[in-house]
Amino acid sequence: MQNKNPNSRFGIDINEYTQNVNFETLARTIDFLYLRSSGSGSGRFRVDRRFLEFAKAARNYGIPVGAYHYAVPSYDLTTADSQCDDFINILQEGFGERNYGDLFPVLDVETPTDNKISTKALVDWVERFRKRFERKTRRKLMLYTGVFFVELYNNFKLPNGSQPLKSMPLWIAMYTAIPSNPPFPPDVGGWKRWRIWQYSETAKVNGVGNPVDANWGPDNLDLLMQPRQVRDLKARKEGGLLRVSWRRNDDVDLLGYNLFENGYWIGTVGKDDTNFQVALSELPVPTTSPVNITIEAFDYDGETSQVRSRVTV
C-alpha cells in the first residue's frame, strides 16, 4: 500500500477512556475525528459512555466526525444483524435522524485472535453486516482491521480464492513504533491502498490528556465523506420539456448526479453536467399539477448527498 505524504490529513480516534478532551483545541489540531460509538466485546451490545457527549461536541466545533462499532464476528450470522441494527440506532442518536456521521461509518474487526472461527465464517459475518448496513442506510461502510489480523485470517481469502471484503474502504492499523514492521502498510487482503492508516497508538496530541491512536487519512477529506448537497437547483417547463439546471459540485471524487421526479428516478448524468432535460410526456408522474424535482450527487464509492436538493415546478 501507499505511504503517507505531505498532504495526508491527520486525525485521531478516541473513546470513553480518553482523558481531558478539549474540543476547542482539537479543532485547531486535527483534520478529522473518529469516536467509538459501541462495542460487543462483552457479549452484548454496549454504547460507549461518552459517545453522545463527544459527538455533540465535535459537531459544535466543526470537526469532521465519524464513528465505529467494535464487532465480534461468530458463526451465528444473526449476531451480525443485531449488532448492525444497534449500530445504526446509536449512530442516529449521536448524529441525528437518518444521519450516520460526516465520515464513513466503520466496522472494527480485530477479534477473535485465536482462530475460534474459520476465515470463511469471519468473512461471511462481515459481509452480512456490511450488506445489511448499506441497504438500510445508503452509506458505504468502511472496515477497520490490522495487518496482523488480516494475515492471521488467510488474507481474508475464501476457499474459492475470492476476497470480497477488498471492495470496502480500508482503515488499516500498523504501528511504526514496532521495529519488525515495515515503514508503511504492505498489500494485504486484496487491498493495495488504504483510506486511513492508524500508525500509532501512543501519540501525544494537543487537546487530549493521554496518548491516543493517531491516523493518516487521504489528501482530501472528500474521500471519507458523502458528496455535498447540490446547490442552485432550478427547473422549469418549456416547449414540452422539463429543463433542470444546477451548480457543479466541487467534490474531488464526484462521479455524477441522480435526478428524480416526485421520488421516481428520471435520469443520471456525469460529473461535468450541470443541466438535464426530458420530455414532459416521458415523466413517471403527469405534470398537470406541481411536481417536486430532486437531485443528489454521487461519488466513486457509491456515496450520495445526505440531502437531496428540491425544487417545485
C-alpha positions, 0 to 999 in steps of 0.5 A: 500500500501507499505511504503517507505524504505531505498532504495526508490529513491527520486525525485521531480516534478516541473513546470513553477512556480518553482523558481531558478532551478539549474540543476547542483545541482539537479543532485547531489540531486535527483534520478529522475525528473518529469516536467509538460509538459501541462495542460487543466485546462483552457479549452484548451490545454496549454504547460507549459512555461518552459517545453522545457527549463527544459527538455533540461536541465535535459537531459544535466545533466543526470537526469532521466526525465519524464513528465505529462499532467494535464487532465480534464476528461468530458463526451465528450470522444473526449476531451480525444483524443485531449488532448492525441494527444497534449500530445504526440506532446509536449512530442516529442518536449521536448524529441525528435522524437518518444521519450516520456521521460526516465520515464513513461509518466503520466496522472494527474487526480485530477479534477473535485472535485465536482462530475460534472461527474459520476465515470463511465464517469471519468473512461471511459475518462481515459481509452480512453486516456490511450488506445489511448496513448499506441497504438500510442506510445508503452509506458505504461502510468502511472496515477497520482491521490490522495487518496482523489480523488480516494475515492471521485470517488467510488474507481474508481469502475464501476457499474459492480464492475470492476476497470480497471484503477488498471492495470496502474502504480500508482503515488499516492499523500498523504501528511504526513504533514496532521495529519488525514492521515495515515503514508503511502498510504492505498489500494485504487482503486484496487491498493495495491502498488504504483510506486511513492508516492508524500508525500509532497508538501512543501519540501525544496530541494537543487537546487530549490528556493521554496518548491516543491512536493517531491516523493518516487519512487521504489528501482530501477529506472528500474521500471519507465523506458523502458528496455535498448537497447540490446547490442552485437547483432550478427547473422549469417547463418549456416547449414540452420539456422539463429543463433542470439546471444546477451548480457543479459540485466541487467534490474531488471524487464526484462521479455524477448526479441522480435526478428524480421526479416526485421520488421516481428516478428520471435520469443520471448524468456525469460529473461535468453536467450541470443541466438535464432535460426530458420530455414532459410526456416521458415523466413517471408522474403527469405534470398537470399539477406541481411536481417536486424535482430532486437531485443528489450527487454521487461519488466513486464509492457509491456515496450520495448527498445526505440531502437531496436538493428540491425544487417545485415546478 
